[in-house]
């Protein structure tokens, strides 16, 4: 099963995997699961790091690729169809990164692993963290 992991949950995978529900952790660890991280998440991490709001052991340009490999997570590029889908979303959430992740999940028909209850208001499958 393909799973789109939101930014917060991907960071939990690295620093605090105990925060996940047991069933979610099992899905993330399942070798048959294909984990994906949106380029929007990399962008969000880079911005928060640059603003001093997200400490990391190294700069995002080196940290994220290393951690993608460590977590066996594939990057999901942002395509025009994803960005344009944002215009069709109801305004349940103001965060532009999360809105883009929702749009990608809709276009690619992916469940989102998230702890954000606001995302469940959208027409997407949610895997509760």
N, C-alpha and C positions, 0 to 999 in steps of 0.2 A: 504494500500500500504506500502511495506517495503522500507525504505530509509536509505542509508548509509551516515551518516553525517561526513564530513571531519573534521579534527582537528580544524581548524580555526573557522568553522561554529559552532561546538559544543561549543567552548569557547564563541562565540558570543551569543549563546542561554543563557549562564549563565550571561554574563557581559554586553552585548550590543544588545539585541534582536531587537532594533529599526533599526539596520543595515540591516536587511533582507527586501527584497521586500515584499509587502503586501501579494501577492499570495503564496510566499514561507512560510511566517510566518503562513498563514492559513493551509498549508499542514503539517507543523511541529506540529501545535496545534490540528490538526484533530485527534479525538480519534481513528479513523480507521487506522491511520498511525502507523506503527511499526518502531521506530527509532533504528538504530544500530550504534555503535561506534566500530571501529576496534581496536584490541589490538595494532596495529601499532600506533594509535593515543595516546593511553596510554603511549606507549614507547617514542614517540616523546615528549609528555608533560613532562615525567619524566626526559628525557635528558635535555630539555631546562630549566627546573626548577633547575636541578643540576648545570647547567652552569651559573645560575643567569640571564638567558635571559627571564624567564617567572615567574613573581611573582604570587604566589598563597596564599590564606589565611591560608593554612595548607599544609603539605607534600602531594605529589600526592597519596601515598598509602592510605591515609584516605580521601582526597578530591575527587578523581575520583569516588570511589564507592558511596560516599554520593551524588555526583552530577549526577551520572547515575540514582540513584533512584529518585532524585528530578525532573530530566528531563524525566523520564520514558523511558530511553534509555537502550537498551539491549547491552551487550558486544558481539562483533563478534570475535571469536578466529581466530588465524592464523593457517591454516592447511597447510600441505606439498603441496597440490595441488595449494594453493594460492601463496606460495613462489616460486614454480616452474614455475608458469604462468608468473612471472616477466621476465623470460628469453625470452619469446615470444613477449614482448611489444616493439614497436618502441621507440626510444630514444627521445621522445618529451619532457620529463621531467627528470631532473637529481636527484630530491629529492627521496631518497629511500622509505620514508614513503608514499609519494603520489603514487609512482609506485606500492607499495604493496596494497594500497587502491584501485587503478584502477584494479589490478589483482583480488582482492576479489570481486569487483563489477562485473567484467566479469564472473568469475566462478559462483557466486551466483545469477547473473542476477538481480543486484540491481542498481537503479539510485543513483547517488552521489549528495548530496547537497553540493555545493562548490561555492566559489567566485574566484577560480583559473581558469582563462581562458585557461591555458595550458591543463587542463584535458579534455577539449572539443575536443582536437585533437585525443583522443583515441576513440576506438569503445565502448563507454559506454553512457548511458543516463545521461544527466546532468540536475539537477534542480538548476538554477541560484539563488544564494543567493541574 
